[in-house]
Amino acid sequence: MNNIRLIVLGYLAMTYGQACFSQMVKDDFKSSETTQSGRKFPQVNSEGQVRAGILAPEAQSVKLDIGGKKYDLKRNADGFWTGDSEPQDEGFHYYQLNIDGASVPDPGSLYFYGAGRWGSAIEIPAHDRAFYELKQVPHGQVREQLYFSNLTNTWRRCFIYTPARYDNNTTKRYPVLYLQHGSGENETGWPVQGKANLILDNLIAEKKAVPMIIVMDNGYATLSGDNKPFNPTPTGPFPFEQVLIKEVIPMIDKSYKTIANKDNRAMAGLSMGANQTMQIVIKNLDQFSYLGAFSGTANYPKSDPIDVSTFMNGAFKDAHSLNRQLKLLWLGAGAKEPVPFPASIAAFKSMLDQAGVKYQYYTSEGTAHEWLTWRRCLNQFASLLFK
């Protein structure tokens, strides 16, 4: 009898909770900027809740999978399924639909490359979105650069941001920021999800950043004849480092109007790209003067106390030399970063403090390991470069 009573009470509590949740839904849903033109769903309301909808008359179960949680959608008489999530954090979020156990992209969403696949995403409007919005300011261009890599024996692609009026003045030359994506993403990440071009357009228009070129390449590379998978945390020279130093930088300096010296060259990246950036810049201080690591460091994903005398072959133990060679070492992360990032970044900062290495640190409030964190990081970092 007691077991039956517990089951009934549990069912009533669950039903009451669902009823309360449904009553809390604010019905001011609108299509997101990531909704395909002509489609009604996905939608988002002023509370940050996501509403998904799909026609699947033969399906037995449809769920919305977002933010690490699945939400059941309900079917109407015509076989159209709809349902809402709980409020999501501000910013850009990947999601998918689960139909009868199969996880698939939402046909109503634009597709983005993330998590190692092309899939759906939704934009939850952020309170501070003005810095990456499309505005009536002079706009630069994002150019597609195809090139053949002799090191990998493959065709590769990078995207190049050139600032407004780049083509108007044939004598003006520009500093360069090499900007890297994270794990499971590619060279489309920063110009699409990251809105790097709009961030720089707005910064430059407001005279908060100097006009610069940004190079966004694919961080995955395999050397010709090497069948080993790419290792995002290598202990020595790794394929992308060689591609960048030996092929990409010379190509950019030859093809674009750059100021081709270390004082006018920066590198930054997010997560895996932060790890790559740290290793490449520290091992090539004759090439770079600015280093930005967003949501990651060279000890990713470890978080143990770091021995400065052995870490990266003692690259950080001579603080005086490093402080002289680097004009800026900049770290940034979200306040809600998941494990292992907070401990890993804290261990790295502790090592820098003990060694006496100068750096700046920024916290993106209310965000985790996600694109709003990294947009904010780029906005802060780019405003400090080449001044």
C-alpha positions in Angstrom: 0.0 0.0 0.0 2.8 2.4 0.9 4.5 1.8 -2.5 1.2 2.5 -4.3 0.8 5.7 -2.3 4.4 6.8 -3.2 3.8 6.1 -6.9 0.5 8.1 -6.9 2.1 11.0 -5.1 5.1 11.0 -7.5 2.8 11.0 -10.5 0.8 13.9 -9.0 3.9 15.9 -8.3 5.2 15.3 -11.8 1.9 16.3 -13.3 1.7 19.4 -11.1 5.3 20.4 -12.1 4.5 20.1 -15.8 1.3 22.1 -15.3 3.2 24.9 -13.5 5.9 24.9 -16.2 3.2 25.2 -19.0 1.6 28.1 -17.1 4.9 29.9 -16.9 5.4 29.9 -20.6 5.3 33.5 -21.9 3.5 33.3 -25.3 5.5 36.0 -27.2 7.4 33.5 -29.3 9.1 34.8 -32.5 11.2 33.2 -35.2 14.9 33.3 -34.4 17.6 34.9 -36.7 18.7 31.3 -37.2 15.3 30.2 -38.5 15.3 29.5 -42.2 13.5 32.1 -44.3 9.8 31.1 -44.8 9.8 28.7 -41.8 7.8 29.3 -38.6 10.0 27.2 -36.3 12.2 27.3 -34.3 11.1 30.2 -32.2 12.2 31.9 -29.0 10.3 34.0 -26.5 11.4 36.9 -24.3 12.2 34.5 -21.5 14.7 32.6 -23.6 12.5 29.5 -24.1 12.8 27.7 -27.4 9.8 26.3 -29.2 10.4 23.6 -31.8 7.9 22.3 -34.4 8.1 19.7 -37.1 5.6 17.8 -39.3 6.2 14.0 -38.6 2.9 12.2 -38.9 4.4 8.7 -38.8 6.6 9.4 -35.7 5.8 7.9 -32.3 8.1 10.2 -30.3 9.7 13.6 -31.0 12.0 15.4 -28.5 13.8 18.7 -28.5 17.4 18.2 -27.4 19.0 21.4 -26.2 21.3 22.4 -23.4 21.9 18.9 -22.3 18.3 18.1 -21.8 15.5 16.5 -23.9 11.9 17.9 -24.0 8.9 16.0 -25.2 7.0 17.5 -28.1 3.2 17.0 -28.4 1.5 15.8 -31.6 -1.7 17.4 -33.0 -4.3 15.7 -35.2 -2.4 16.6 -38.4 0.8 15.0 -37.2 2.6 18.3 -36.4 4.7 18.2 -33.2 5.5 21.2 -31.0 7.0 21.8 -27.6 9.0 24.2 -25.5 12.3 24.1 -23.6 13.0 25.7 -20.3 14.7 29.2 -20.5 18.1 29.0 -22.1 21.1 31.2 -21.5 21.6 34.2 -23.8 23.6 33.5 -26.9 24.1 30.9 -29.6 23.2 27.3 -28.9 23.4 24.1 -31.0 20.5 21.8 -30.7 18.8 18.8 -32.5 15.6 16.9 -32.7 15.2 13.3 -31.6 12.7 11.4 -33.7 11.9 7.9 -32.6 15.4 7.6 -31.1 17.3 9.1 -34.0 19.0 12.5 -33.5 18.6 14.7 -36.6 19.0 18.4 -37.5 15.8 20.5 -37.4 14.8 21.2 -41.1 13.5 24.6 -40.0 16.9 25.9 -38.8 19.8 27.2 -40.7 22.7 24.8 -40.4 26.1 25.4 -38.7 29.2 23.4 -38.4 29.8 22.4 -34.8 30.2 19.3 -32.7 31.8 17.7 -35.7 28.7 17.9 -38.0 26.4 20.3 -39.8 23.4 20.8 -37.5 20.8 23.2 -36.1 21.3 26.1 -33.8 19.3 28.9 -32.3 20.2 32.5 -31.2 18.8 33.6 -27.8 19.0 37.4 -28.0 21.6 38.7 -25.6 21.2 41.9 -23.6 24.5 43.2 -24.9 24.2 42.0 -28.5 24.7 45.5 -29.9 28.5 44.9 -30.3 27.9 42.1 -32.8 24.7 43.4 -34.5 24.6 44.4 -38.2 24.6 48.2 -38.1 24.8 51.2 -40.5 28.5 51.4 -40.3 31.2 50.9 -43.0 31.6 47.2 -43.5 34.6 45.0 -44.4 34.6 41.8 -46.5 35.0 38.2 -45.7 36.9 36.6 -48.5 37.3 32.9 -49.2 41.0 31.9 -49.8 41.6 28.5 -51.3 45.2 27.2 -51.2 47.1 24.0 -51.9 49.1 22.8 -48.9 52.3 20.9 -49.9 52.7 19.8 -46.3 49.3 18.0 -46.2 49.1 17.4 -50.0 45.5 18.7 -49.9 43.5 21.7 -50.9 42.7 23.8 -47.8 40.6 26.9 -47.2 40.7 29.9 -44.9 38.5 33.0 -44.6 40.0 36.4 -44.6 38.4 39.5 -43.1 39.5 42.7 -44.6 38.3 46.0 -43.0 36.2 48.6 -44.7 37.9 50.6 -47.5 40.7 48.0 -47.7 40.6 48.2 -51.5 40.3 51.9 -51.7 43.8 52.8 -50.5 46.5 50.8 -52.4 49.3 51.9 -50.1 47.9 51.4 -46.6 49.0 48.2 -44.9 47.4 46.4 -42.0 48.3 44.3 -38.9 47.0 40.7 -38.9 45.1 38.6 -36.3 45.1 34.8 -36.8 41.9 33.5 -35.2 41.2 29.9 -34.5 38.0 27.9 -33.9 37.4 25.1 -31.3 37.2 21.3 -31.3 34.6 19.9 -33.7 34.4 23.2 -35.6 36.1 24.5 -38.7 37.1 27.7 -40.5 33.4 28.7 -40.8 33.0 29.1 -37.1 34.4 32.6 -36.5 32.9 34.3 -39.6 29.4 32.6 -39.1 28.7 31.7 -35.5 31.3 34.0 -34.1 30.3 37.1 -36.1 33.9 38.2 -36.1 33.5 40.5 -39.1 30.6 42.4 -37.5 32.4 42.7 -34.2 35.4 44.3 -36.0 33.2 46.5 -38.2 31.6 47.9 -35.1 34.8 48.3 -33.1 36.6 50.0 -36.0 33.6 52.3 -36.7 33.6 53.4 -33.0 37.4 53.8 -33.1 37.8 51.2 -30.4 40.0 49.0 -32.5 42.5 49.7 -35.3 41.7 48.4 -38.8 43.2 44.9 -39.1 43.0 41.8 -41.2 41.7 38.6 -39.6 42.7 35.1 -40.9 40.4 32.2 -39.9 41.9 28.8 -41.0 41.0 25.2 -40.2 42.9 24.0 -37.2 42.8 20.4 -38.3 45.6 19.1 -40.5 47.3 15.9 -41.2 50.8 15.9 -42.8 51.1 14.0 -46.1 51.9 10.4 -45.5 51.0 10.5 -41.8 48.0 8.3 -40.9 47.9 9.4 -37.3 44.8 11.3 -36.2 45.2 15.0 -35.3 46.1 15.5 -31.7 44.7 18.7 -30.2 47.1 18.6 -27.3 50.5 17.7 -28.8 53.7 17.7 -26.9 55.8 18.8 -29.9 55.4 20.4 -33.3 52.1 19.5 -34.7 50.6 19.6 -38.2 48.6 22.8 -38.0 51.5 24.7 -36.5 53.7 23.8 -39.5 50.9 24.7 -42.0 50.4 28.0 -40.3 54.1 29.0 -39.9 55.4 27.6 -43.2 52.5 28.1 -45.6 49.6 30.3 -44.3 51.6 33.3 -42.9 53.9 33.6 -46.0 50.8 33.3 -48.3 48.9 36.0 -46.4 51.9 38.3 -46.4 52.4 37.8 -50.1 48.7 38.1 -51.1 47.4 40.8 -48.8 48.5 44.2 -47.7 50.0 43.2 -44.3 52.6 44.7 -42.1 54.7 41.6 -42.1 56.5 41.7 -38.7 55.9 40.3 -35.3 54.9 43.6 -33.8 51.9 43.6 -36.1 50.9 40.0 -35.8 48.6 38.4 -33.2 47.0 35.0 -32.7 44.0 34.0 -30.6 41.7 31.0 -30.4 38.9 29.4 -28.4 39.1 26.1 -26.5 41.2 23.8 -28.7 42.2 26.9 -30.7 43.3 28.5 -27.4 45.6 25.5 -26.8 46.9 25.7 -30.3 47.4 29.4 -30.0 49.4 29.1 -26.8 51.7 26.5 -28.1 52.3 28.2 -31.5 52.9 31.7 -30.2 55.1 30.6 -27.3 57.2 28.5 -29.6 57.4 31.2 -32.3 57.9 34.4 -30.4 59.8 35.8 -33.4 56.5 35.7 -35.3 53.9 37.1 -32.8 53.6 39.8 -30.2 50.0 39.2 -29.0 48.4 36.1 -27.6 44.7 35.5 -26.8 43.3 32.3 -25.2 39.5 32.1 -24.9 38.2 29.3 -22.7 41.4 27.3 -22.7 45.2 27.3 -22.1 48.2 25.2 -23.0 47.4 22.8 -20.1 44.0 21.8 -21.5 42.4 19.7 -20.2 44.6 19.1 -17.1 44.1 21.0 -13.9 47.0 19.8 -11.7 49.5 22.3 -10.2 51.8 23.2 -13.0 55.6 23.1 -12.6 56.8 26.2 -14.4 60.3 24.7 -14.8 59.1 21.8 -16.9 55.8 23.1 -18.4 56.3 23.5 -22.2 60.0 23.0 -21.7 60.2 25.8 -19.3 58.8 28.4 -21.7 57.2 30.5 -18.9 60.0 30.4 -16.3 61.9 33.4 -17.6 59.1 36.0 -16.9 61.3 39.0 -17.8 62.1 37.7 -21.3 58.5 36.6 -21.9 57.1 40.0 -20.7 59.5 41.8 -23.0 58.6 39.7 -26.1 54.9 39.6 -25.6 53.0 42.9 -25.8 49.8 41.2 -24.5 49.0 37.8 -23.0 45.2 37.8 -22.7 43.0 35.1 -21.1 39.2 35.0 -21.1 36.5 32.5 -20.1 32.8 32.3 -19.2 31.7 32.5 -15.6 29.7 29.2 -16.1 32.4 27.2 -17.9 32.0 23.4 -17.3 34.6 21.0 -15.9 37.5 20.8 -16.6 38.0 24.4 -17.8 37.7 26.4 -14.5 40.3 24.3 -12.7 42.5 24.1 -15.8 42.5 27.9 -16.4 43.0 28.6 -12.6 46.0 26.3 -12.5 47.5 28.1 -15.5 46.9 31.6 -14.0 48.4 30.4 -10.8 51.6 29.4 -12.6 51.7 32.7 -14.4 51.3 34.6 -11.1 54.1 32.6 -9.4 56.4 33.1 -12.3 55.7 36.8 -12.6 54.4 36.6 -16.2 52.1 39.6 -17.0 48.6 38.9 -18.4 45.1 40.2 -18.5 42.0 38.1 -17.6 38.4 38.7 -18.5 35.2 36.9 -17.3 32.1 36.7 -19.5 29.3 36.9 -17.0 26.4 34.4 -17.3 27.9 32.3 -20.1 29.6 28.9 -20.4 31.6 27.2 -23.1 29.7 28.8 -25.9 29.8 31.4 -28.7 28.6 34.4 -26.6 31.6 33.9 -24.4 33.9 33.9 -27.3 32.2 36.8 -29.1 32.7 38.9 -25.9 36.3 37.7 -25.7 37.1 38.8 -29.3 35.4 42.1 -28.7 37.6 42.8 -25.6 40.8 41.3 -27.1 40.6 43.0 -30.5 40.2 46.4 -28.9 43.6 46.1 -27.2 45.6 45.0 -30.3 48.2 46.9 -32.2 48.1 50.1 -30.2 
